[in-house]
Amino acid sequence: MTFGRLAALPRARLAILPTPLEEAPGLSAALGGPRILVKREDLTGFALGGSKVRKLEMILGDAQAQHADTLVVSGDLQSNLCRLVAAAAASLGMHAVLVLGGEADESREVQGNLLLDGLAGAEIRYFTGDFREGHARSLAVAEELRRVGRRPYVVPLGGSGPLGASGYLEAASELQSQLAAAGVDDASLIVPVGSCGTMAGLLLGRRVLDLRLRVIGMSVSRPAQYVRDRVAALVSETAALLALDLAVPADEVIVHDEWIGPGFGILGDEGRDALHFAARRGGLFLDPVYNAKAFAGLCGLVRRGTFTARDTVVFMHSGGMPALFAYAKELAAAPVGGD
């Protein structure tokens, strides 16, 4: 199956693909509900992996085609994207400038992704405020670099423009083959949603392949209606990039926002319980920012009766494991529930 112009787009090969689709019998038994499979996007390989690797293959292919020598990207202090951009720049012989939301604080414990950013040699610039304001600051940094003769390339927030989303069409094709091999012809896919590119790419791939897979987004930061509108727009933009005459209306995008918790990057009780539950009952380690909240949503839907023993549910593990270590003190100090 071809996806329009996808094969013609420049690409920087980084990922180890396809990622596995694994049975999770311990989690299925512990929940007393559906057959659960895990799509292991945490195993994309490059620089400790994660879903952003597929996106960066397309984005960095474009950066190389434009002869960029510097990658500029923004995010929070534990940004998975920033860690991967730092490593990719080192691998491709480029410079990386990370624009991170947070105070420059010499007393801060350098842990998780922030530690890896430094090890990869990235230049880090801090700013005070919401990390989502960082993209505008990245554009200003890029202009500054142009004035001194550099050739910067600004990576979209979350890596989730049309190029980034296009990286997830092939993931839909992988799932088609893997589900067929597992004897599954109808399933639901739970996806953590932040900047919306992963879900948009999967929905577009599902539509092209006519795949019997309900894609269900679990928002980790924004209201459901915002996510629906943004995903629908990204599907249209990505389809246009690939010369595909397809669209997904916003009212057909399935999103839950009940498990966001206190806010982005803040682990509430339900997310914390889900993180412990997945580790203790399934041997599956989840990151606190994305997957713990998405898995809390999966558990919540099982308890509501949305999924029963007759159903198959695929949980997309999007990676982000280095950030787990930055939450060590919080996790160790908190009581364990939901076991």
C-alpha positions as CSV (number, residue, x, y, z in Angstrom):
1,M,0.0,0.0,0.0
2,T,1.3,3.4,-0.9
3,F,0.5,6.7,0.9
4,G,0.5,9.2,-1.9
5,R,3.8,11.2,-2.1
6,L,5.2,9.7,1.2
7,A,7.9,7.6,-0.4
8,A,9.1,10.7,-2.4
9,L,9.7,12.8,0.7
10,P,13.3,13.1,2.0
11,R,13.9,11.1,5.2
12,A,16.6,10.7,7.8
13,R,16.6,7.0,8.8
14,L,16.8,6.8,12.5
15,A,14.2,4.2,13.8
16,I,14.4,0.5,14.1
17,L,11.1,-0.6,12.5
18,P,8.6,-2.2,12.7
19,T,8.1,-1.8,16.4
20,P,6.7,-4.9,18.1
21,L,3.1,-5.6,19.0
22,E,3.1,-7.6,22.2
23,E,0.5,-9.5,24.2
24,A,-0.1,-8.3,27.7
25,P,-1.8,-11.2,29.4
26,G,-1.0,-10.0,32.9
27,L,-2.8,-6.7,32.3
28,S,-5.7,-8.4,30.6
29,A,-6.2,-10.7,33.6
30,A,-5.7,-8.0,36.2
31,L,-8.3,-5.8,34.5
32,G,-10.7,-8.7,34.0
33,G,-11.6,-7.2,30.7
34,P,-10.4,-7.1,27.1
35,R,-7.5,-8.8,25.4
36,I,-4.7,-6.1,25.6
37,L,-1.9,-5.7,23.1
38,V,0.9,-3.1,23.4
39,K,2.3,-1.4,20.4
40,R,5.9,-0.7,21.6
41,E,6.7,2.7,20.2
42,D,9.1,3.0,23.1
43,L,11.3,0.6,21.1
44,T,12.0,2.7,18.0
45,G,15.6,2.5,19.1
46,F,17.3,5.8,18.4
47,A,18.5,7.7,21.5
48,L,16.2,5.6,23.9
49,G,13.4,5.7,21.4
50,G,9.8,6.9,21.6
51,S,7.1,8.0,19.1
52,K,8.9,11.2,18.2
53,V,11.5,9.2,16.3
54,R,9.1,8.5,13.4
55,K,8.2,12.1,13.2
56,L,11.8,13.3,13.3
57,E,12.8,11.0,10.4
58,M,10.5,13.1,8.2
59,I,11.3,16.5,9.7
60,L,15.1,16.0,9.7
61,G,14.9,14.7,6.1
62,D,13.4,18.1,5.2
63,A,16.1,19.9,7.3
64,Q,18.9,18.1,5.5
65,A,17.2,18.8,2.1
66,Q,17.3,22.5,3.1
67,H,21.0,22.2,4.0
68,A,20.4,23.3,7.6
69,D,23.3,23.2,10.0
70,T,21.4,23.9,13.2
71,L,18.2,22.5,14.7
72,V,16.2,24.7,17.0
73,V,13.4,23.2,19.1
74,S,11.4,24.1,22.1
75,G,9.8,22.1,24.9
76,D,9.6,21.6,28.6
77,L,12.5,20.6,30.9
78,Q,11.8,16.9,30.3
79,S,10.9,17.1,26.6
80,N,11.3,13.8,24.8
81,L,11.4,15.7,21.5
82,C,14.3,17.9,22.6
83,R,16.3,14.9,23.8
84,L,15.9,13.2,20.4
85,V,16.7,16.4,18.5
86,A,19.8,16.8,20.5
87,A,20.9,13.3,19.8
88,A,19.9,13.5,16.1
89,A,21.9,16.7,15.6
90,A,25.0,15.0,17.1
91,S,24.4,12.0,14.8
92,L,24.0,14.1,11.7
93,G,26.8,16.5,12.3
94,M,24.6,19.4,13.2
95,H,24.2,21.8,16.1
96,A,21.2,21.8,18.4
97,V,19.7,24.7,20.3
98,L,17.0,23.7,22.8
99,V,14.6,26.4,24.1
100,L,13.3,25.1,27.3
101,G,10.5,26.5,29.5
102,G,12.0,26.9,33.0
103,E,14.4,29.0,35.0
104,A,18.1,28.4,34.6
105,D,18.9,27.0,38.0
106,E,22.3,25.6,38.9
107,S,20.8,23.9,42.0
108,R,18.3,21.9,39.9
109,E,19.0,18.1,39.8
110,V,20.0,17.3,36.3
111,Q,18.1,14.1,35.6
112,G,16.1,12.3,32.9
113,N,15.9,14.0,29.5
114,L,17.6,17.1,30.7
115,L,20.7,15.0,31.6
116,L,20.7,13.4,28.1
117,D,20.3,16.8,26.4
118,G,23.6,17.9,28.0
119,L,25.4,14.7,27.3
120,A,24.5,15.1,23.6
121,G,26.1,18.5,23.5
122,A,23.1,20.6,22.9
123,E,23.0,24.3,23.6
124,I,20.3,25.0,26.1
125,R,18.5,28.3,26.5
126,Y,15.9,28.7,29.3
127,F,12.9,31.0,29.4
128,T,10.3,31.7,32.1
129,G,6.8,30.8,31.2
130,D,4.7,28.0,29.7
131,F,6.8,25.8,27.5
132,R,4.2,26.0,24.7
133,E,5.3,29.7,24.3
134,G,8.7,28.4,23.4
135,H,8.0,27.9,19.7
136,A,7.7,31.7,19.2
137,R,11.0,32.0,21.1
138,S,12.5,29.4,18.8
139,L,11.6,31.5,15.8
140,A,13.4,34.4,17.3
141,V,16.5,32.3,18.1
142,A,16.5,31.1,14.5
143,E,16.5,34.7,13.2
144,E,19.4,35.5,15.5
145,L,21.3,32.5,14.1
146,R,20.7,33.6,10.5
147,R,22.1,37.0,11.3
148,V,25.5,35.4,12.2
149,G,25.5,33.1,9.1
150,R,24.0,29.9,10.4
151,R,21.4,27.9,8.6
152,P,18.8,27.0,11.3
153,Y,15.8,24.8,10.9
154,V,13.0,25.2,13.5
155,V,11.3,21.9,14.5
156,P,7.5,22.3,15.0
157,L,6.2,22.2,18.6
158,G,5.9,18.5,19.5
159,G,7.2,17.6,16.0
160,S,3.6,17.6,15.0
161,G,3.2,19.5,11.7
162,P,2.2,17.6,8.5
163,L,5.7,16.2,8.0
164,G,5.8,14.8,11.5
165,A,2.3,13.3,11.2
166,S,3.2,11.7,8.0
167,G,5.7,9.5,9.9
168,Y,2.8,7.7,11.5
169,L,1.1,6.4,8.3
170,E,3.5,3.6,8.2
171,A,2.7,2.7,11.8
172,A,-0.9,2.2,10.8
173,S,0.4,-0.2,8.1
174,E,2.5,-2.1,10.6
175,L,-0.5,-2.5,12.8
176,Q,-2.6,-3.8,9.9
177,S,-0.1,-6.6,9.4
178,Q,0.6,-7.3,13.1
179,L,-3.1,-7.5,14.0
180,A,-3.8,-9.9,11.1
181,A,-0.9,-12.1,12.4
182,A,-2.5,-12.0,15.9
183,G,-5.8,-13.1,14.5
184,V,-7.5,-9.7,15.2
185,D,-9.8,-8.2,12.6
186,D,-11.4,-5.5,14.8
187,A,-9.8,-3.5,17.6
188,S,-9.5,-0.2,19.5
189,L,-6.3,1.7,19.7
190,I,-5.5,3.9,22.8
191,V,-3.1,6.7,21.9
192,P,-1.7,9.4,24.3
193,V,-2.3,12.8,22.7
194,G,-0.3,16.0,23.3
195,S,0.6,17.9,20.2
196,C,-1.8,15.7,18.1
197,G,0.6,14.6,15.3
198,T,0.7,10.9,16.2
199,M,-3.1,10.6,16.3
200,A,-3.5,12.5,13.1
201,G,-1.1,10.3,11.2
202,L,-2.7,7.2,12.5
203,L,-6.2,8.3,11.6
204,L,-5.1,9.2,8.1
205,G,-3.3,5.8,7.7
206,R,-6.4,4.1,9.0
207,R,-8.5,5.8,6.4
208,V,-6.2,5.0,3.5
209,L,-6.0,1.3,4.6
210,D,-9.7,1.0,5.5
211,L,-8.4,-0.5,8.7
212,R,-11.0,-1.8,11.3
213,L,-9.3,0.1,14.1
214,R,-11.0,2.7,16.3
215,V,-8.4,5.2,17.2
216,I,-9.1,6.7,20.7
217,G,-7.0,9.6,21.9
218,M,-6.3,10.2,25.6
219,S,-5.4,13.9,25.9
220,V,-2.6,14.6,28.4
221,S,-3.0,18.4,28.4
222,R,-5.7,20.0,26.3
223,P,-9.6,20.0,26.3
224,A,-11.1,17.3,24.1
225,Q,-12.7,19.7,21.6
226,Y,-9.4,21.5,21.0
227,V,-7.8,18.1,20.3
228,R,-10.6,17.1,17.9
229,D,-10.3,20.3,15.9
230,R,-6.5,20.2,15.8
231,V,-6.3,16.5,14.8
232,A,-8.9,17.0,12.0
233,A,-6.9,20.0,10.7
234,L,-3.6,18.1,10.8
235,V,-5.2,15.2,9.0
236,S,-6.2,17.6,6.2
237,E,-2.8,19.3,6.1
238,T,-1.0,16.0,6.0
239,A,-3.3,14.6,3.3
240,A,-2.6,17.7,1.2
241,L,1.2,17.3,1.7
242,L,0.9,13.7,0.4
243,A,-1.6,14.5,-2.4
244,L,-4.3,12.3,-0.8
245,D,-7.9,13.3,-1.2
246,L,-9.0,12.4,2.3
247,A,-10.3,14.2,5.4
248,V,-11.6,13.2,8.9
249,P,-14.3,15.5,10.3
250,A,-13.6,16.8,13.8
251,D,-16.8,15.1,15.1
252,E,-15.4,11.7,14.1
253,V,-12.3,12.2,16.2
254,I,-12.7,10.2,19.4
255,V,-10.9,12.0,22.4
256,H,-11.1,11.7,26.1
257,D,-9.9,14.5,28.4
258,E,-11.1,13.0,31.8
259,W,-7.6,11.7,32.7
260,I,-5.5,14.8,32.2
261,G,-5.1,15.2,36.0
262,P,-3.7,18.4,37.5
263,G,-2.1,19.5,34.2
264,F,0.6,18.7,31.6
265,G,3.6,17.0,33.2
266,I,1.8,16.8,36.6
267,L,1.1,13.3,37.8
268,G,-2.3,13.1,39.5
269,D,-3.6,10.2,41.6
270,E,-5.1,8.3,38.7
271,G,-2.0,8.5,36.5
272,R,0.2,7.5,39.4
273,D,-2.0,4.5,40.2
274,A,-2.0,3.5,36.6
275,L,1.8,3.7,36.4
276,H,2.1,1.4,39.4
277,F,-0.6,-0.9,38.2
278,A,1.0,-1.4,34.8
279,A,4.4,-2.1,36.3
280,R,3.2,-4.5,39.1
281,R,0.5,-6.4,37.1
282,G,2.0,-6.3,33.6
283,G,5.8,-5.6,33.9
284,L,5.2,-2.6,31.8
285,F,7.0,0.7,32.7
286,L,5.2,3.9,31.7
287,D,6.3,7.5,31.6
288,P,4.5,9.9,33.9
289,V,3.7,12.6,31.3
290,Y,2.0,10.7,28.5
291,N,1.5,7.0,29.0
292,A,0.5,6.8,32.6
293,K,-2.4,9.1,31.9
294,A,-3.4,7.3,28.7
295,F,-3.3,3.9,30.5
296,A,-5.4,5.4,33.3
297,G,-7.9,6.2,30.6
298,L,-7.8,2.6,29.3
299,C,-8.4,1.3,32.8
300,G,-11.2,3.8,33.3
301,L,-13.0,2.7,30.1
302,V,-12.7,-0.9,31.1
303,R,-14.3,-0.1,34.5
304,R,-17.1,1.8,32.7
305,G,-17.9,-1.3,30.6
306,T,-16.8,0.4,27.3
307,F,-14.4,-2.6,26.7
308,T,-15.4,-6.1,27.7
309,A,-13.8,-9.5,27.5
310,R,-15.0,-9.8,23.9
311,D,-12.9,-6.8,22.8
312,T,-9.3,-6.3,21.8
313,V,-7.6,-3.1,22.8
314,V,-4.2,-2.0,21.6
315,F,-2.3,0.4,23.9
316,M,0.3,2.5,22.2
317,H,3.3,3.0,24.4
318,S,4.8,6.2,23.1
319,G,8.0,6.0,25.1
320,G,9.4,8.9,27.1
321,M,11.1,6.6,29.6
322,P,14.0,8.9,30.6
323,A,11.4,11.3,32.1
324,L,10.4,8.6,34.6
325,F,13.6,9.1,36.5
326,A,13.0,12.8,37.0
327,Y,9.9,11.8,39.0
328,A,11.7,9.4,41.3
329,K,11.2,11.3,44.5
330,E,7.6,12.0,43.8
331,L,6.8,8.3,43.0
332,A,8.8,7.0,45.9
333,A,7.0,9.3,48.4
334,A,3.5,8.8,47.2
335,P,1.2,6.0,48.6
336,V,0.4,3.2,46.1
337,G,-3.2,2.7,45.1
338,G,-5.2,1.0,42.4
339,D,-3.2,-2.3,42.8
